[in-house]
Amino acid sequence: MSKVTLFFGSFNPIHVGHLIIAQSVLNQSETEQVWFVVSPQSPFKKSAQLLNEHQRYFLVELAIQNNSKFLVSNIEFGLPKPNYTIDTLSYLKEKFPFHEFSLLMGGDNIATIKQWKNYEKIINNHQIYVYDRNDSNLEEAPQHSRIIFLDVPKIQISSTNIRNLIKNQKSIQYLVPELVREEIEKAGYYL
């Protein structure tokens, strides 16, 4: 049974903070691979804010191409929108029966997981690795043996901040992998 941790996100755009978090779960668990699951539309985010899902997928591909333990997944692109984590997990379990899937999420998400569709089924059937974010209200998080908090450096980088820097024609060097920066500038994304 291969142990795969799913890192769901808009990755709008992917940045070095995402990569550090993904590497942390590899370092602190029995995870063998981290799959970056590019979400076409979150039920909690307006799609107008998102770069096209295929463009975001390509940026993730560029960001992780030198790490064999990182994969990018477009599994949600073909699923009904908006996507719900429980539906994606059910689909993946069917498609990859020899993989054991866990989740990687921020403290803000674990604090609101009770609002998710079939959240009990998610918690009862999947390991959940949590990294703290500055906006996390962890007192709201459910207590469960399958929820494990990672020791991840708090990095003040956000995709929103990166998009604002681009809009204001400021440098995003060192905030995103160099190939991602080059592609964003070449394609004129987020201007």
MDTraj code that builds the backbone (N, CA, C; nanometers):
import mdtraj as md
import numpy as np

residues = "MET SER LYS VAL THR LEU PHE PHE GLY SER PHE ASN PRO ILE HIS VAL GLY HIS LEU ILE ILE ALA GLN SER VAL LEU ASN GLN SER GLU THR GLU GLN VAL TRP PHE VAL VAL SER PRO GLN SER PRO PHE LYS LYS SER ALA GLN LEU LEU ASN GLU HIS GLN ARG TYR PHE LEU VAL GLU LEU ALA ILE GLN ASN ASN SER LYS PHE LEU VAL SER ASN ILE GLU PHE GLY LEU PRO LYS PRO ASN TYR THR ILE ASP THR LEU SER TYR LEU LYS GLU LYS PHE PRO PHE HIS GLU PHE SER LEU LEU MET GLY GLY ASP ASN ILE ALA THR ILE LYS GLN TRP LYS ASN TYR GLU LYS ILE ILE ASN ASN HIS GLN ILE TYR VAL TYR ASP ARG ASN ASP SER ASN LEU GLU GLU ALA PRO GLN HIS SER ARG ILE ILE PHE LEU ASP VAL PRO LYS ILE GLN ILE SER SER THR ASN ILE ARG ASN LEU ILE LYS ASN GLN LYS SER ILE GLN TYR LEU VAL PRO GLU LEU VAL ARG GLU GLU ILE GLU LYS ALA GLY TYR TYR LEU".split()
xyz = np.array([
    [0.0844, -0.1176, 0.0000],
    [0.0000, 0.0000, 0.0000],
    [0.0894, 0.1246, 0.0000],
    [0.0781, 0.2044, -0.1050],
    [0.1582, 0.3260, -0.1171],
    [0.0911, 0.4404, -0.0412],
    [0.1691, 0.5137, 0.0393],
    [0.1139, 0.6221, 0.1206],
    [0.1278, 0.7552, 0.0463],
    [0.0129, 0.8126, 0.0134],
    [0.0080, 0.9368, -0.0631],
    [-0.0660, 1.0420, 0.0184],
    [-0.0047, 1.1586, 0.0308],
    [-0.0723, 1.2705, 0.0959],
    [-0.1194, 1.3673, -0.0111],
    [-0.2446, 1.4043, -0.0025],
    [-0.3062, 1.4960, -0.0991],
    [-0.3022, 1.6376, -0.0445],
    [-0.2494, 1.7269, -0.1243],
    [-0.2413, 1.8686, -0.0888],
    [-0.3327, 1.9424, -0.1859],
    [-0.4563, 1.9653, -0.1436],
    [-0.5547, 2.0334, -0.2278],
    [-0.5299, 2.1837, -0.2230],
    [-0.5524, 2.2501, -0.3356],
    [-0.5398, 2.3955, -0.3329],
    [-0.5663, 2.4577, -0.4672],
    [-0.5878, 2.5869, -0.4612],
    [-0.6024, 2.6650, -0.5845],
    [-0.4658, 2.6856, -0.6491],
    [-0.3618, 2.6990, -0.5656],
    [-0.2259, 2.7249, -0.6139],
    [-0.2300, 2.8375, -0.7173],
    [-0.2731, 2.9531, -0.6712],
    [-0.3072, 3.0659, -0.7583],
    [-0.2230, 3.1896, -0.7287],
    [-0.0882, 3.1854, -0.7465],
    [-0.0056, 3.0764, -0.7979],
    [0.0588, 2.9959, -0.6841],
    [0.1197, 2.8838, -0.7226],
    [0.2004, 2.8056, -0.6280],
    [0.3200, 2.8909, -0.5866],
    [0.3634, 2.8760, -0.4610],
    [0.4794, 2.9525, -0.4141],
    [0.5670, 2.8641, -0.3260],
    [0.6798, 2.9181, -0.2834],
    [0.7761, 2.8369, -0.2081],
    [0.7187, 2.7905, -0.0742],
    [0.6263, 2.8635, -0.0170],
    [0.5623, 2.8197, 0.1067],
    [0.4913, 2.6864, 0.0887],
    [0.4213, 2.6698, -0.0246],
    [0.3541, 2.5430, -0.0543],
    [0.4559, 2.4282, -0.0595],
    [0.5695, 2.4549, -0.1219],
    [0.6712, 2.3506, -0.1386],
    [0.7339, 2.3125, -0.0040],
    [0.7558, 2.4111, 0.0813],
    [0.8120, 2.3842, 0.2146],
    [0.7136, 2.3008, 0.2970],
    [0.5861, 2.3334, 0.2888],
    [0.4830, 2.2579, 0.3613],
    [0.4791, 2.1136, 0.3117],
    [0.4821, 2.0953, 0.1801],
    [0.4773, 1.9605, 0.1219],
    [0.6011, 1.8795, 0.1624],
    [0.7171, 1.9435, 0.1634],
    [0.8387, 1.8731, 0.2044],
    [0.8319, 1.8373, 0.3523],
    [0.7696, 1.9227, 0.4327],
    [0.7567, 1.8967, 0.5765],
    [0.6768, 1.7692, 0.6028],
    [0.5697, 1.7464, 0.5278],
    [0.4913, 1.6245, 0.5500],
    [0.5722, 1.5007, 0.5099],
    [0.6555, 1.5119, 0.4088],
    [0.7432, 1.4002, 0.3721],
    [0.8438, 1.3729, 0.4841],
    [0.8968, 1.4793, 0.5419],
    [0.9987, 1.4654, 0.6456],
    [0.9423, 1.4157, 0.7783],
    [0.8160, 1.4449, 0.8072],
    [0.7611, 1.4183, 0.9398],
    [0.6575, 1.3066, 0.9443],
    [0.6428, 1.2333, 0.8356],
    [0.5431, 1.1259, 0.8335],
    [0.5944, 1.0112, 0.7482],
    [0.5106, 0.9106, 0.7321],
    [0.5465, 0.7969, 0.6469],
    [0.5024, 0.8177, 0.5020],
    [0.4596, 0.9391, 0.4706],
    [0.4180, 0.9729, 0.3344],
    [0.5307, 0.9434, 0.2354],
    [0.4933, 0.8788, 0.1244],
    [0.5913, 0.8482, 0.0206],
    [0.5855, 0.9481, -0.0944],
    [0.4662, 1.0040, -0.1174],
    [0.4490, 1.1037, -0.2226],
    [0.3478, 1.2075, -0.1766],
    [0.3658, 1.3298, -0.2260],
    [0.2666, 1.4352, -0.2073],
    [0.2112, 1.4691, -0.3458],
    [0.0793, 1.4593, -0.3568],
    [0.0118, 1.4982, -0.4813],
    [-0.0503, 1.6355, -0.4615],
    [-0.0094, 1.7312, -0.5444],
    [-0.0686, 1.8640, -0.5449],
    [-0.1951, 1.8559, -0.6298],
    [-0.3102, 1.8596, -0.5653],
    [-0.4384, 1.8476, -0.6354],
    [-0.4884, 1.9876, -0.6658],
    [-0.4773, 2.0265, -0.7921],
    [-0.5194, 2.1601, -0.8339],
    [-0.6714, 2.1621, -0.8409],
    [-0.7298, 2.2467, -0.7601],
    [-0.8765, 2.2549, -0.7530],
    [-0.9284, 2.3556, -0.8551],
    [-1.0215, 2.3117, -0.9399],
    [-1.0758, 2.4054, -1.0379],
    [-1.1609, 2.5137, -0.9731],
    [-1.2375, 2.4790, -0.8715],
    [-1.3218, 2.5774, -0.8044],
    [-1.3533, 2.5269, -0.6646],
    [-1.3133, 2.6031, -0.5658],
    [-1.3449, 2.5670, -0.4272],
    [-1.4865, 2.6137, -0.3957],
    [-1.5629, 2.5365, -0.3198],
    [-1.6955, 2.5835, -0.2799],
    [-1.6888, 2.7108, -0.1965],
    [-1.5699, 2.7437, -0.1435],
    [-1.5557, 2.8612, -0.0582],
    [-1.4864, 2.9786, -0.1267],
    [-1.4517, 2.9647, -0.2549],
    [-1.3842, 3.0734, -0.3259],
    [-1.4589, 3.1057, -0.4538],
    [-1.4598, 3.2320, -0.4890],
    [-1.5227, 3.2740, -0.6149],
    [-1.4266, 3.2439, -0.7293],
    [-1.4786, 3.1834, -0.8347],
    [-1.3931, 3.1411, -0.9453],
    [-1.3345, 3.2587, -1.0230],
    [-1.3934, 3.3765, -1.0147],
    [-1.3439, 3.4936, -1.0872],
    [-1.2022, 3.5314, -1.0430],
    [-1.1639, 3.4933, -0.9217],
    [-1.0309, 3.5254, -0.8695],
    [-0.9241, 3.4305, -0.9236],
    [-0.9644, 3.3231, -0.9880],
    [-0.8711, 3.2177, -1.0253],
    [-0.8179, 3.2313, -1.1672],
    [-0.6871, 3.2070, -1.1808],
    [-0.6284, 3.1875, -1.3124],
    [-0.6864, 3.0566, -1.3658],
    [-0.6947, 3.0415, -1.4943],
    [-0.7458, 2.9189, -1.5563],
    [-0.6793, 2.7956, -1.4935],
    [-0.7599, 2.6920, -1.4669],
    [-0.7093, 2.5728, -1.3973],
    [-0.5934, 2.5048, -1.4702],
    [-0.5931, 2.5060, -1.6029],
    [-0.4844, 2.4423, -1.6788],
    [-0.3547, 2.5235, -1.6669],
    [-0.3688, 2.6560, -1.6593],
    [-0.2509, 2.7403, -1.6408],
    [-0.1929, 2.7198, -1.5008],
    [-0.2790, 2.7091, -1.3990],
    [-0.2319, 2.6849, -1.2622],
    [-0.1667, 2.5465, -1.2519],
    [-0.2249, 2.4478, -1.3193],
    [-0.1681, 2.3129, -1.3227],
    [-0.0260, 2.3171, -1.3811],
    [-0.0096, 2.3892, -1.4905],
    [0.1207, 2.3995, -1.5557],
    [0.2228, 2.4674, -1.4636],
    [0.1799, 2.5701, -1.3904],
    [0.2711, 2.6374, -1.2973],
    [0.3159, 2.5416, -1.1858],
    [0.2238, 2.4578, -1.1361],
    [0.2610, 2.3584, -1.0349],
    [0.3595, 2.2589, -1.0955],
    [0.3321, 2.2159, -1.2187],
    [0.4220, 2.1229, -1.2878],
    [0.5644, 2.1795, -1.2935],
    [0.5746, 2.3068, -1.3291],
    [0.7059, 2.3716, -1.3351],
    [0.7724, 2.3741, -1.1974],
    [0.6920, 2.4044, -1.0946],
    [0.7456, 2.4203, -0.9587],
    [0.8014, 2.2913, -0.9009],
    [0.7431, 2.1783, -0.9370],
    [0.7797, 2.0511, -0.8709],
    [0.8610, 1.9577, -0.9593],
    [0.8964, 1.9996, -1.0782],
    [0.9567, 1.9070, -1.1751],
    [1.0864, 1.8422, -1.1292],
    [1.1551, 1.8994, -1.0314],
    [1.2818, 1.8400, -0.9863],
    [1.2680, 1.7565, -0.8602],
    [1.1452, 1.7270, -0.8176],
    [1.1249, 1.6465, -0.6974],
    [1.0389, 1.5254, -0.7335],
    [1.0990, 1.4082, -0.7341],
    [1.0279, 1.2866, -0.7759],
    [0.9198, 1.2442, -0.6765],
    [0.9219, 1.2995, -0.5555],
    [0.8200, 1.2646, -0.4565],
    [0.6991, 1.3575, -0.4627],
    [0.7045, 1.4575, -0.5487],
    [0.5923, 1.5486, -0.5704],
    [0.5292, 1.5179, -0.7058],
    [0.3969, 1.5113, -0.7090],
    [0.3223, 1.4957, -0.8332],
    [0.2121, 1.6004, -0.8374],
    [0.1711, 1.6382, -0.9560],
    [0.0572, 1.7289, -0.9704],
    [-0.0586, 1.6489, -1.0264],
    [-0.1785, 1.6769, -0.9775],
    [-0.2967, 1.6028, -1.0203],
    [-0.4055, 1.6978, -1.0686],
    [-0.4670, 1.6598, -1.1790],
    [-0.5828, 1.7341, -1.2308],
    [-0.7103, 1.6519, -1.2113],
    [-0.7084, 1.5616, -1.1151],
    [-0.8179, 1.4666, -1.0925],
    [-0.9528, 1.5361, -1.0778],
    [-0.9530, 1.6569, -1.0213],
    [-1.0801, 1.7256, -0.9977],
    [-1.1337, 1.7973, -1.1213],
    [-1.0525, 1.8106, -1.2249],
    [-1.0966, 1.8846, -1.3432],
    [-1.2192, 1.8200, -1.4079],
    [-1.2263, 1.6871, -1.4027],
    [-1.3364, 1.6155, -1.4663],
    [-1.4517, 1.5832, -1.3739],
    [-1.4388, 1.6193, -1.2468],
    [-1.5459, 1.5905, -1.1509],
    [-1.6461, 1.7056, -1.1478],
    [-1.7692, 1.6777, -1.1028],
    [-1.8702, 1.7839, -1.0978],
    [-1.8237, 1.9016, -1.0117],
    [-1.8606, 2.0222, -1.0552],
    [-1.8234, 2.1436, -0.9830],
    [-1.9445, 2.1986, -0.9092],
    [-1.9285, 2.2554, -0.7895],
    [-1.8022, 2.2644, -0.7180],
    [-1.7603, 2.1285, -0.6639],
    [-1.6279, 2.1133, -0.6463],
    [-1.5737, 1.9869, -0.5969],
    [-1.5811, 1.9811, -0.4452],
    [-1.6127, 1.8644, -0.3937],
    [-1.6101, 1.8414, -0.2501],
    [-1.5055, 1.7348, -0.2227],
    [-1.4269, 1.7551, -0.1192],
    [-1.3159, 1.6667, -0.0859],
    [-1.3607, 1.5217, -0.0723],
    [-1.4727, 1.4977, -0.0076],
    [-1.5199, 1.3599, 0.0131],
    [-1.5447, 1.2887, -0.1196],
    [-1.5975, 1.3611, -0.2180],
    [-1.6236, 1.3019, -0.3498],
    [-1.4929, 1.2698, -0.4213],
    [-1.3970, 1.3596, -0.4106],
    [-1.2667, 1.3351, -0.4731],
    [-1.1979, 1.2153, -0.4077],
    [-1.2047, 1.2076, -0.2745],
    [-1.1444, 1.0942, -0.2037],
    [-1.2086, 0.9619, -0.2451],
    [-1.3400, 0.9598, -0.2578],
    [-1.4095, 0.8374, -0.3001],
    [-1.3652, 0.7963, -0.4400],
    [-1.3546, 0.8934, -0.5282],
    [-1.3123, 0.8668, -0.6656],
    [-1.1686, 0.8128, -0.6687],
    [-1.0787, 0.8759, -0.5917],
    [-0.9392, 0.8326, -0.5892],
    [-0.9242, 0.6921, -0.5314],
    [-1.0023, 0.6631, -0.4279],
    [-0.9964, 0.5303, -0.3655],
    [-1.0357, 0.4219, -0.4660],
    [-1.1344, 0.4540, -0.5485],
    [-1.1801, 0.3608, -0.6518],
    [-1.0742, 0.3445, -0.7611],
    [-1.0167, 0.4565, -0.8034],
    [-0.9208, 0.4584, -0.9140],
    [-0.7838, 0.4022, -0.8737],
    [-0.7449, 0.4234, -0.7479],
    [-0.6132, 0.3793, -0.6993],
    [-0.6320, 0.2954, -0.5724],
    [-0.6803, 0.1711, -0.5848],
    [-0.7113, 0.0897, -0.4662],
    [-0.5887, 0.0520, -0.3828],
    [-0.4685, 0.0623, -0.4396],
    [-0.3483, 0.0241, -0.3657],
    [-0.2750, 0.1450, -0.3067],
    [-0.3433, 0.2575, -0.3019],
    [-0.2881, 0.3774, -0.2390],
    [-0.3661, 0.4057, -0.1113],
    [-0.2957, 0.4480, -0.0094],
    [-0.3591, 0.4938, 0.1143],
    [-0.3470, 0.6461, 0.1145],
    [-0.4602, 0.7152, 0.1091],
    [-0.4602, 0.8598, 0.0952],
    [-0.4783, 0.9304, 0.2293],
    [-0.3939, 1.0290, 0.2520],
    [-0.4104, 1.1183, 0.3666],
    [-0.4234, 1.2602, 0.3105],
    [-0.4565, 1.3534, 0.3976],
    [-0.4763, 1.4920, 0.3563],
    [-0.3768, 1.5827, 0.4255],
    [-0.3390, 1.6890, 0.3578],
    [-0.2554, 1.7935, 0.4139],
    [-0.3351, 1.9221, 0.4043],
    [-0.3546, 1.9897, 0.5193],
    [-0.4341, 2.1124, 0.5161],
    [-0.3868, 2.2118, 0.6209],
    [-0.4206, 2.3358, 0.5973],
    [-0.3873, 2.4422, 0.6909],
    [-0.4794, 2.4410, 0.8112],
    [-0.4321, 2.5022, 0.9182],
    [-0.5110, 2.5118, 1.0399],
    [-0.6438, 2.5808, 1.0187],
    [-0.6492, 2.6748, 0.9228],
    [-0.7756, 2.7426, 0.8935],
    [-0.8793, 2.6432, 0.8411],
    [-0.8342, 2.5453, 0.7633],
    [-0.9271, 2.4448, 0.7096],
    [-0.9722, 2.3446, 0.8156],
    [-0.8792, 2.2999, 0.8997],
    [-0.9193, 2.2024, 1.0024],
    [-1.0155, 2.2687, 1.1017],
    [-0.9997, 2.3986, 1.1224],
    [-1.0878, 2.4710, 1.2157],
    [-1.2311, 2.4788, 1.1629],
    [-1.2468, 2.4708, 1.0304],
    [-1.3817, 2.4806, 0.9710],
    [-1.4272, 2.3496, 0.9076],
    [-1.3565, 2.2405, 0.9329],
    [-1.3870, 2.1139, 0.8646],
    [-1.5281, 2.0644, 0.8950],
    [-1.5844, 2.1049, 1.0070],
    [-1.7202, 2.0610, 1.0404],
    [-1.8235, 2.1151, 0.9415],
    [-1.7853, 2.2142, 0.8623],
    [-1.8745, 2.2679, 0.7588],
    [-1.8642, 2.1894, 0.6278],
    [-1.7676, 2.1008, 0.6183],
    [-1.7448, 2.0257, 0.4954],
    [-1.8477, 1.9139, 0.4806],
    [-1.8740, 1.8801, 0.3562],
    [-1.9633, 1.7687, 0.3252],
    [-1.9031, 1.6395, 0.3814],
    [-1.9805, 1.5657, 0.4628],
    [-1.9390, 1.4361, 0.5209],
    [-1.8034, 1.4407, 0.5907],
    [-1.7821, 1.5479, 0.6675],
    [-1.6506, 1.5647, 0.7300],
    [-1.6141, 1.4491, 0.8239],
    [-1.7144, 1.3874, 0.8897],
    [-1.6842, 1.2769, 0.9816],
    [-1.6222, 1.1597, 0.9068],
    [-1.6726, 1.1341, 0.7885],
    [-1.6211, 1.0243, 0.7063],
    [-1.4756, 1.0524, 0.6656],
    [-1.4462, 1.1784, 0.6367],
    [-1.3086, 1.2161, 0.6010],
    [-1.2162, 1.1889, 0.7186],
    [-1.2528, 1.2406, 0.8366],
    [-1.1675, 1.2264, 0.9549],
    [-1.1538, 1.0800, 0.9978],
    [-1.2608, 1.0051, 0.9898],
    [-1.2576, 0.8661, 1.0361],
    [-1.1810, 0.7723, 0.9428],
    [-1.1669, 0.8116, 0.8169],
    [-1.1055, 0.7224, 0.7186],
    [-0.9710, 0.7680, 0.6632],
    [-0.9275, 0.8877, 0.7005],
    [-0.8041, 0.9414, 0.6424],
    [-0.7222, 1.0145, 0.7485],
    [-0.5913, 0.9902, 0.7448],
    [-0.4995, 1.0680, 0.8280],
    [-0.5053, 1.2125, 0.7775],
    [-0.5024, 1.3078, 0.8683],
    [-0.5019, 1.4486, 0.8278],
    [-0.3812, 1.5153, 0.8920],
    [-0.2930, 1.5664, 0.8071],
    [-0.1762, 1.6399, 0.8531],
    [-0.2087, 1.7885, 0.8440],
    [-0.1834, 1.8592, 0.9540],
    [-0.2217, 1.9999, 0.9623],
    [-0.0984, 2.0856, 0.9868],
    [-0.0886, 2.1947, 0.9111],
    [0.0152, 2.2948, 0.9376],
    [-0.0550, 2.4206, 0.9867],
    [0.0042, 2.4826, 1.0865],
    [-0.0552, 2.6027, 1.1455],
    [-0.0332, 2.7210, 1.0524],
    [-0.1354, 2.8035, 1.0440],
    [-0.1253, 2.9289, 0.9697],
    [-0.1545, 3.0408, 1.0683],
    [-0.1080, 3.1572, 1.0375],
    [-0.1256, 3.2688, 1.1308],
    [-0.2722, 3.3021, 1.1541],
    [-0.3574, 3.2702, 1.0567],
    [-0.4998, 3.3015, 1.0710],
    [-0.5795, 3.1820, 1.1239],
    [-0.5090, 3.0806, 1.1744],
    [-0.5765, 2.9596, 1.2226],
    [-0.6365, 2.9817, 1.3608],
    [-0.7589, 2.9318, 1.3784],
    [-0.8218, 2.9312, 1.5102],
    [-0.8310, 2.7849, 1.5527],
    [-0.7211, 2.7311, 1.6018],
    [-0.7109, 2.5873, 1.6244],
    [-0.7976, 2.5374, 1.7399],
    [-0.8488, 2.6296, 1.8218],
    [-0.9405, 2.5875, 1.9283],
    [-1.0682, 2.5282, 1.8685],
    [-1.0998, 2.5676, 1.7457],
    [-1.2200, 2.5196, 1.6772],
    [-1.1994, 2.3811, 1.6139],
    [-1.0754, 2.3393, 1.6032],
    [-1.0454, 2.2122, 1.5357],
    [-1.0971, 2.0940, 1.6158],
    [-1.1555, 1.9937, 1.5485],
    [-1.1999, 1.8737, 1.6201],
    [-1.0798, 1.7977, 1.6754],
    [-1.1007, 1.7296, 1.7850],
    [-0.9954, 1.6459, 1.8448],
    [-1.0141, 1.5038, 1.7926],
    [-0.9108, 1.4488, 1.7323],
    [-0.9207, 1.3136, 1.6767],
    [-0.7796, 1.2576, 1.6630],
    [-0.7638, 1.1293, 1.6843],
    [-0.6313, 1.0667, 1.6771],
    [-0.5733, 1.0686, 1.5356],
    [-0.6590, 1.0840, 1.4343],
    [-0.6110, 1.0850, 1.2960],
    [-0.5672, 1.2241, 1.2504],
    [-0.5842, 1.3251, 1.3359],
    [-0.5413, 1.4619, 1.3031],
    [-0.4052, 1.4840, 1.3678],
    [-0.3044, 1.5071, 1.2849],
    [-0.1670, 1.5227, 1.3320],
    [-0.1154, 1.6611, 1.2919],
    [-0.0649, 1.7331, 1.3894],
    [-0.0115, 1.8667, 1.3623],
    [0.1369, 1.8570, 1.3296],
    [0.1746, 1.9186, 1.2187],
    [0.3134, 1.9183, 1.1730],
    [0.3873, 2.0388, 1.2297],
    [0.5168, 2.0250, 1.2404],
    [0.6023, 2.1361, 1.2799],
    [0.6556, 2.1984, 1.1513],
    [0.5882, 2.3032, 1.1072],
    [0.6226, 2.3686, 0.9807],
    [0.6546, 2.5151, 1.0096],
    [0.7638, 2.5671, 0.9527],
    [0.7928, 2.7086, 0.9752],
    [0.6782, 2.7956, 0.9233],
    [0.6421, 2.8964, 1.0003],
    [0.5375, 2.9893, 0.9548],
    [0.6015, 3.0877, 0.8571],
    [0.5530, 3.0825, 0.7370],
    [0.6097, 3.1659, 0.6312],
    [0.5027, 3.2637, 0.5861],
    [0.5372, 3.3903, 0.5897],
    [0.4403, 3.4952, 0.5551],
    [0.4366, 3.5175, 0.4040],
    [0.4011, 3.4125, 0.3307],
    [0.3862, 3.4240, 0.1849],
    [0.2456, 3.3780, 0.1524],
    [0.1762, 3.4551, 0.0730],
    [0.0431, 3.4123, 0.0297],
    [0.0292, 3.4382, -0.1196],
    [-0.0544, 3.3569, -0.1824],
    [-0.0807, 3.3762, -0.3248],
    [-0.1440, 3.5126, -0.3494],
    [-0.2282, 3.5574, -0.2575],
    [-0.2930, 3.6889, -0.2703],
    [-0.1871, 3.7985, -0.2736],
    [-0.0911, 3.7905, -0.1816],
    [0.0166, 3.8896, -0.1770],
    [0.0979, 3.8874, -0.3059],
    [0.1254, 3.7686, -0.3564],
    [0.2020, 3.7558, -0.4807],
    [0.1256, 3.8191, -0.5967],
    [-0.0046, 3.7914, -0.6047],
    [-0.0857, 3.8523, -0.7120],
    [-0.0858, 4.0051, -0.7014],
    [-0.0924, 4.0562, -0.5795],
    [-0.0897, 4.2023, -0.5591],
    [0.0446, 4.2621, -0.5998],
    [0.1526, 4.1935, -0.5674],
    [0.2848, 4.2410, -0.6099],
    [0.2929, 4.2480, -0.7621],
    [0.2433, 4.1448, -0.8300],
    [0.2463, 4.1424, -0.9766],
    [0.1633, 4.2575, -1.0324],
    [0.0433, 4.2744, -0.9777],
    [-0.0462, 4.3816, -1.0225],
    [0.0198, 4.5195, -1.0085],
    [0.0998, 4.5339, -0.9007],
    [0.1692, 4.6606, -0.8753],
    [0.3093, 4.6642, -0.9362],
    [0.3364, 4.5674, -1.0241],
    [0.4621, 4.5584, -1.0985],
    [0.5844, 4.5559, -1.0070],
    [0.5726, 4.4765, -0.8986],
    [0.6835, 4.4547, -0.8053],
    [0.7373, 4.3135, -0.8274],
    [0.8587, 4.2887, -0.7837],
    [0.9230, 4.1590, -0.8049],
    [0.8651, 4.0513, -0.7132],
    [0.8500, 3.9310, -0.7697],
    [0.8102, 3.8134, -0.6908],
    [0.9248, 3.7123, -0.6833],
    [1.0436, 3.7589, -0.7203],
    [1.1606, 3.6717, -0.7139],
    [1.1787, 3.6210, -0.5709],
    [1.2126, 3.4948, -0.5558],
    [1.2337, 3.4231, -0.4297],
    [1.1034, 3.3838, -0.3594],
    [0.9890, 3.4363, -0.4039],
    [0.8611, 3.3968, -0.3449],
    [0.8031, 3.2754, -0.4163],
    [0.8368, 3.2613, -0.5422],
    [0.7932, 3.1475, -0.6237],
    [0.9181, 3.0860, -0.6862],
    [0.9128, 2.9573, -0.7237],
    [1.0275, 2.8994, -0.7948],
    [1.0578, 2.9805, -0.9214],
    [1.1840, 2.9848, -0.9574],
    [1.2272, 3.0693, -1.0688],
    [1.1536, 3.0381, -1.1992],
    [1.1335, 2.9094, -1.2306],
    [1.0615, 2.8748, -1.3540],
    [0.9171, 2.9256, -1.3510],
    [0.8566, 2.9257, -1.2335],
    [0.7200, 2.9775, -1.2189],
    [0.7197, 3.1282, -1.2419],
    [0.8174, 3.1985, -1.1829],
    [0.8265, 3.3437, -1.2028],
    [0.8429, 3.3765, -1.3507],
    [0.9308, 3.3038, -1.4172],
    [0.9547, 3.3296, -1.5599],
    [0.8282, 3.3085, -1.6416],
    [0.7535, 3.2025, -1.6139],
    [0.6307, 3.1734, -1.6881],
    [0.5235, 3.2790, -1.6612],
    [0.5091, 3.3198, -1.5361],
    [0.4101, 3.4229, -1.5013],
    [0.4424, 3.5521, -1.5760],
    [0.5699, 3.5893, -1.5772],
    [0.6087, 3.7145, -1.6457],
    [0.5930, 3.7028, -1.7965],
    [0.6342, 3.5886, -1.8510],
    [0.6247, 3.5687, -1.9964],
    [0.4791, 3.5720, -2.0438],
    [0.3904, 3.5076, -1.9649],
    [0.2486, 3.4976, -2.0040],
    [0.1669, 3.6194, -1.9619],
    [0.2244, 3.7044, -1.8774],
    [0.1511, 3.8226, -1.8306],
    [0.0382, 3.7907, -1.7349],
    [0.0532, 3.6838, -1.6560],
    [-0.0502, 3.6453, -1.5602],
    [-0.0611, 3.7468, -1.4470],
    [-0.1803, 3.7651, -1.3986],
    [-0.2151, 3.8426, -1.2791],
    [-0.1934, 3.9940, -1.2941],
    [-0.1748, 4.0421, -1.4159],
    [-0.1574, 4.1880, -1.4348],
    [-0.2919, 4.2577, -1.4326],
])
top = md.Topology()
chain = top.add_chain()
for i, resn in enumerate(residues, 1):
    res = top.add_residue(resn, chain, resSeq=i)
    for name in ("N", "CA", "C"):
        top.add_atom(name, md.element.get_by_symbol(name[0]), res)
traj = md.Trajectory(xyz[None], top)
